[in-house]
């Protein structure tokens, strides 16, 4: 595989892992929603 393709797949896997990790802490999602809502 080309290095760019490997880097793209690695970045996608890292993003998916980050989303999975965020779902393990629901208070993080609530905190982010509250911070975004505070902007309005």
N, CA, C and O atoms as a GROMACS GRO file, in nm:
protein
  160
    1UNK      N    1   0.083  -0.119   0.000
    1UNK     CA    2   0.000   0.000   0.000
    1UNK      C    3   0.088   0.125   0.000
    1UNK      O    4   0.202   0.124   0.046
    2UNK      N    5   0.032   0.230  -0.051
    2UNK     CA    6   0.104   0.357  -0.054
    2UNK      C    7   0.103   0.420   0.085
    2UNK      O    8   0.008   0.401   0.161
    3UNK      N    9   0.208   0.494   0.118
    3UNK     CA   10   0.215   0.557   0.251
    3UNK      C   11   0.097   0.651   0.280
    3UNK      O   12   0.051   0.658   0.394
    4UNK      N   13   0.048   0.721   0.178
    4UNK     CA   14  -0.064   0.812   0.200
    4UNK      C   15  -0.190   0.733   0.236
    4UNK      O   16  -0.269   0.776   0.320
    5UNK      N   17  -0.208   0.620   0.172
    5UNK     CA   18  -0.326   0.539   0.201
    5UNK      C   19  -0.318   0.480   0.342
    5UNK      O   20  -0.418   0.474   0.413
    6UNK      N   21  -0.200   0.438   0.382
    6UNK     CA   22  -0.181   0.385   0.517
    6UNK      C   23  -0.208   0.495   0.619
    6UNK      O   24  -0.271   0.470   0.722
    7UNK      N   25  -0.161   0.615   0.592
    7UNK     CA   26  -0.185   0.727   0.683
    7UNK      C   27  -0.334   0.760   0.692
    7UNK      O   28  -0.384   0.790   0.800
    8UNK      N   29  -0.404   0.755   0.581
    8UNK     CA   30  -0.547   0.784   0.581
    8UNK      C   31  -0.623   0.679   0.661
    8UNK      O   32  -0.711   0.713   0.741
    9UNK      N   33  -0.590   0.552   0.641
    9UNK     CA   34  -0.657   0.445   0.717
    9UNK      C   35  -0.625   0.457   0.866
    9UNK      O   36  -0.711   0.434   0.950
   10UNK      N   37  -0.502   0.493   0.898
   10UNK     CA   38  -0.463   0.509   1.038
   10UNK      C   39  -0.540   0.624   1.102
   10UNK      O   40  -0.585   0.614   1.216
   11UNK      N   41  -0.554   0.734   1.030
   11UNK     CA   42  -0.628   0.848   1.082
   11UNK      C   43  -0.776   0.813   1.102
   11UNK      O   44  -0.836   0.854   1.202
   12UNK      N   45  -0.833   0.739   1.009
   12UNK     CA   46  -0.973   0.698   1.022
   12UNK      C   47  -0.991   0.606   1.143
   12UNK      O   48  -1.087   0.619   1.218
   13UNK      N   49  -0.898   0.512   1.161
   13UNK     CA   50  -0.907   0.421   1.275
   13UNK      C   51  -0.891   0.497   1.407
   13UNK      O   52  -0.958   0.465   1.505
   14UNK      N   53  -0.803   0.595   1.409
   14UNK     CA   54  -0.784   0.676   1.529
   14UNK      C   55  -0.910   0.757   1.561
   14UNK      O   56  -0.949   0.769   1.678
   15UNK      N   57  -0.973   0.812   1.459
   15UNK     CA   58  -1.097   0.888   1.480
   15UNK      C   59  -1.207   0.797   1.533
   15UNK      O   60  -1.281   0.837   1.624
   16UNK      N   61  -1.219   0.678   1.479
   16UNK     CA   62  -1.320   0.584   1.529
   16UNK      C   63  -1.292   0.543   1.673
   16UNK      O   64  -1.384   0.531   1.753
   17UNK      N   65  -1.166   0.523   1.705
   17UNK     CA   66  -1.130   0.488   1.842
   17UNK      C   67  -1.162   0.603   1.938
   17UNK      O   68  -1.206   0.580   2.051
   18UNK      N   69  -1.141   0.725   1.894
   18UNK     CA   70  -1.173   0.841   1.978
   18UNK      C   71  -1.322   0.852   2.004
   18UNK      O   72  -1.365   0.882   2.116
   19UNK      N   73  -1.403   0.826   1.901
   19UNK     CA   74  -1.548   0.830   1.918
   19UNK      C   75  -1.591   0.719   2.014
   19UNK      O   76  -1.675   0.742   2.101
   20UNK      N   77  -1.535   0.599   1.999
   20UNK     CA   78  -1.568   0.489   2.089
   20UNK      C   79  -1.530   0.524   2.232
   20UNK      O   80  -1.606   0.495   2.325
   21UNK      N   81  -1.415   0.586   2.251
   21UNK     CA   82  -1.372   0.624   2.386
   21UNK      C   83  -1.463   0.732   2.444
   21UNK      O   84  -1.489   0.732   2.565
   22UNK      N   85  -1.513   0.822   2.360
   22UNK     CA   86  -1.602   0.927   2.409
   22UNK      C   87  -1.733   0.869   2.458
   22UNK      O   88  -1.793   0.921   2.552
   23UNK      N   89  -1.780   0.762   2.394
   23UNK     CA   90  -1.905   0.700   2.438
   23UNK      C   91  -1.889   0.629   2.572
   23UNK      O   92  -1.990   0.597   2.636
   24UNK      N   93  -1.768   0.603   2.616
   24UNK     CA   94  -1.747   0.541   2.746
   24UNK      C   95  -1.767   0.641   2.860
   24UNK      O   96  -1.785   0.602   2.975
   25UNK      N   97  -1.763   0.770   2.827
   25UNK     CA   98  -1.783   0.876   2.927
   25UNK      C   99  -1.897   0.967   2.881
   25UNK      O  100  -1.871   1.068   2.815
   26UNK      N  101  -2.022   0.934   2.914
   26UNK     CA  102  -2.134   1.016   2.868
   26UNK      C  103  -2.132   1.158   2.925
   26UNK      O  104  -2.188   1.249   2.864
   27UNK      N  105  -2.067   1.178   3.040
   27UNK     CA  106  -2.062   1.314   3.095
   27UNK      C  107  -1.982   1.406   3.005
   27UNK      O  108  -2.005   1.528   3.006
   28UNK      N  109  -1.890   1.352   2.927
   28UNK     CA  110  -1.814   1.434   2.833
   28UNK      C  111  -1.906   1.490   2.724
   28UNK      O  112  -1.894   1.607   2.688
   29UNK      N  113  -1.997   1.408   2.673
   29UNK     CA  114  -2.091   1.455   2.571
   29UNK      C  115  -2.183   1.562   2.627
   29UNK      O  116  -2.212   1.661   2.559
   30UNK      N  117  -2.228   1.544   2.750
   30UNK     CA  118  -2.315   1.644   2.813
   30UNK      C  119  -2.239   1.774   2.834
   30UNK      O  120  -2.292   1.882   2.809
   31UNK      N  121  -2.114   1.765   2.878
   31UNK     CA  122  -2.033   1.884   2.900
   31UNK      C  123  -2.010   1.959   2.769
   31UNK      O  124  -2.022   2.082   2.765
   32UNK      N  125  -1.978   1.886   2.662
   32UNK     CA  126  -1.957   1.952   2.533
   32UNK      C  127  -2.085   2.017   2.482
   32UNK      O  128  -2.082   2.127   2.427
   33UNK      N  129  -2.198   1.948   2.499
   33UNK     CA  130  -2.327   2.006   2.456
   33UNK      C  131  -2.359   2.134   2.535
   33UNK      O  132  -2.406   2.232   2.478
   34UNK      N  133  -2.332   2.132   2.664
   34UNK     CA  134  -2.356   2.251   2.746
   34UNK      C  135  -2.266   2.366   2.704
   34UNK      O  136  -2.309   2.481   2.702
   35UNK      N  137  -2.140   2.336   2.671
   35UNK     CA  138  -2.048   2.442   2.627
   35UNK      C  139  -2.092   2.502   2.494
   35UNK      O  140  -2.084   2.624   2.474
   36UNK      N  141  -2.138   2.417   2.403
   36UNK     CA  142  -2.185   2.467   2.273
   36UNK      C  143  -2.312   2.548   2.292
   36UNK      O  144  -2.327   2.654   2.231
   37UNK      N  145  -2.403   2.499   2.375
   37UNK     CA  146  -2.530   2.569   2.398
   37UNK      C  147  -2.506   2.705   2.464
   37UNK      O  148  -2.582   2.800   2.440
   38UNK      N  149  -2.402   2.717   2.546
   38UNK     CA  150  -2.372   2.842   2.613
   38UNK      C  151  -2.331   2.952   2.516
   38UNK      O  152  -2.336   3.070   2.550
   39UNK      N  153  -2.291   2.913   2.395
   39UNK     CA  154  -2.251   3.013   2.297
   39UNK      C  155  -2.371   3.090   2.241
   39UNK      O  156  -2.354   3.197   2.182
   40UNK      N  157  -2.492   3.037   2.258
   40UNK     CA  158  -2.610   3.100   2.198
   40UNK      C  159  -2.685   3.180   2.298
   40UNK      O  160  -2.787   3.240   2.265
   0.00000   0.00000   0.00000
